[in-house]
Amino acid sequence: MTKAENLDSWINEYSYKMVKELKDGKVNLGEIDKALGVLCNDGVYGYYVYCKSKSNGKSDEKIKSPMFSQFISNIVKEFDDIVYSGRELKSFKSLYEYDGYFSNLSTDIHKLLFFKDILEKILTYARYHAKAEGDINE
């Protein structure tokens, strides 16, 4: 069974791993809420810019918030595998190289809304996982 056939299961697993892989073991629930708010109010590109702002001009390894570490690159890769069968994605070395990808994504409203839905579910489920863990910073 492919990811596309079992997308909700993959989203559940990814959101769980996202919370579990934080470096200090504590999840900042406020940060998840902010990210979710940006996505809902400002859309996919606004969310991408928000993630870039968290990096403060550094490469992916230097992102200050562990919640955003590799998040964009992982989601883009998985989305690319599901929607484009891996044909569209180039090898990006930094968060700042994804501008073209998101510009291209915005030309197809169906793919853009699908991508937004996936991001929203992942962040929502991550919020639930963080609350279930009980080890959160508000």
C-alpha positions as CSV (number, residue, x, y, z in Angstrom):
1,M,0.0,0.0,0.0
2,T,1.4,3.4,-1.0
3,K,1.4,6.6,1.0
4,A,-1.3,8.0,-1.3
5,E,-3.5,5.1,-0.5
6,N,-3.0,5.4,3.2
7,L,-2.5,9.1,3.6
8,D,-4.2,9.6,6.9
9,S,-2.1,6.9,8.5
10,W,1.1,8.6,7.2
11,I,-0.1,12.0,8.6
12,N,-0.8,10.4,12.0
13,E,2.7,8.8,12.1
14,Y,4.4,11.9,10.8
15,S,2.8,14.2,13.4
16,Y,3.7,11.8,16.2
17,K,7.3,11.6,15.1
18,M,7.5,15.4,14.7
19,V,6.6,15.8,18.4
20,K,8.8,12.9,19.6
21,E,11.9,14.0,17.8
22,L,12.2,17.4,19.5
23,K,15.7,17.9,20.9
24,D,14.8,19.0,24.4
25,G,11.8,16.7,24.8
26,K,9.5,19.6,25.5
27,V,7.0,20.9,23.0
28,N,6.1,24.5,22.8
29,L,2.4,24.3,22.3
30,G,2.2,28.1,21.6
31,E,4.6,27.6,18.7
32,I,2.4,24.9,17.2
33,D,-0.6,27.2,17.7
34,K,1.2,30.1,16.0
35,A,2.2,27.9,13.1
36,L,-1.3,26.6,12.7
37,G,-2.7,30.1,12.9
38,V,-0.3,31.4,10.2
39,L,-1.3,28.5,7.9
40,C,-5.0,29.0,8.4
41,N,-5.0,32.8,8.1
42,D,-2.2,33.3,5.6
43,G,-2.1,30.1,3.6
44,V,0.7,27.8,2.5
45,Y,3.1,30.5,1.2
46,G,2.6,32.5,4.4
47,Y,3.4,29.4,6.4
48,Y,6.5,28.8,4.4
49,V,7.6,32.4,4.9
50,Y,6.9,32.0,8.6
51,C,9.1,28.9,8.7
52,K,11.9,30.8,6.9
53,S,11.6,33.6,9.5
54,K,12.2,31.0,12.2
55,S,15.5,30.1,10.6
56,N,16.8,33.7,10.8
57,G,18.7,33.3,7.5
58,K,20.5,30.1,8.6
59,S,20.7,26.8,6.9
60,D,18.2,24.0,7.9
61,E,20.5,22.7,10.5
62,K,20.5,26.0,12.3
63,I,16.8,26.6,12.6
64,K,16.2,27.9,16.1
65,S,12.9,26.3,16.7
66,P,13.2,22.5,16.7
67,M,9.6,22.2,15.5
68,F,10.6,23.6,12.1
69,S,13.8,21.6,11.8
70,Q,13.5,19.8,8.4
71,F,9.7,20.2,8.5
72,I,9.3,22.0,5.2
73,S,11.8,19.8,3.4
74,N,10.3,16.6,4.7
75,I,6.7,17.6,3.9
76,V,7.6,18.8,0.4
77,K,9.4,15.6,-0.3
78,E,6.5,13.4,0.9
79,F,4.0,15.6,-1.0
80,D,6.1,15.4,-4.1
81,D,6.2,11.6,-3.9
82,I,2.4,11.4,-3.4
83,V,1.3,14.0,-6.0
84,Y,4.1,14.1,-8.6
85,S,5.6,10.6,-8.1
86,G,8.9,12.3,-7.2
87,R,9.3,14.0,-10.6
88,E,9.0,17.7,-9.6
89,L,11.4,17.9,-6.6
90,K,15.0,19.0,-7.0
91,S,17.6,18.6,-4.4
92,F,17.3,21.7,-2.1
93,K,20.1,22.3,0.5
94,S,18.4,25.1,2.4
95,L,15.0,26.3,3.3
96,Y,15.6,29.4,1.1
97,E,15.7,27.3,-2.1
98,Y,12.0,26.3,-1.9
99,D,10.6,29.6,-3.2
100,G,10.3,28.3,-6.8
101,Y,8.6,25.1,-5.5
102,F,5.9,27.1,-3.6
103,S,5.4,29.5,-6.6
104,N,4.9,26.5,-8.9
105,L,2.6,24.8,-6.3
106,S,0.4,28.0,-6.2
107,T,-0.4,27.7,-9.9
108,D,-2.6,24.6,-9.3
109,I,-5.3,25.4,-6.8
110,H,-6.2,21.7,-6.2
111,K,-2.6,20.8,-5.3
112,L,-2.2,23.9,-3.2
113,L,-5.4,23.2,-1.2
114,F,-4.4,19.5,-0.8
115,F,-1.0,20.6,0.5
116,K,-2.6,23.0,2.9
117,D,-4.9,20.3,4.1
118,I,-2.0,18.0,4.8
119,L,-0.1,20.6,6.7
120,E,-3.1,21.6,8.7
121,K,-3.8,18.0,9.7
122,I,-0.2,17.4,10.6
123,L,0.0,20.5,12.8
124,T,-3.4,19.7,14.4
125,Y,-2.4,16.1,15.2
126,A,1.0,17.3,16.5
127,R,-0.8,19.6,18.9
128,Y,-2.9,16.6,20.1
129,H,0.1,14.4,20.5
130,A,1.9,17.2,22.4
131,K,-1.0,17.6,24.8
132,A,-1.3,13.8,25.2
133,E,2.4,13.7,26.1
134,G,1.8,16.2,28.9
135,D,5.3,17.6,28.6
136,I,4.6,20.9,27.0
137,N,5.5,24.6,27.4
138,E,2.5,26.9,26.9
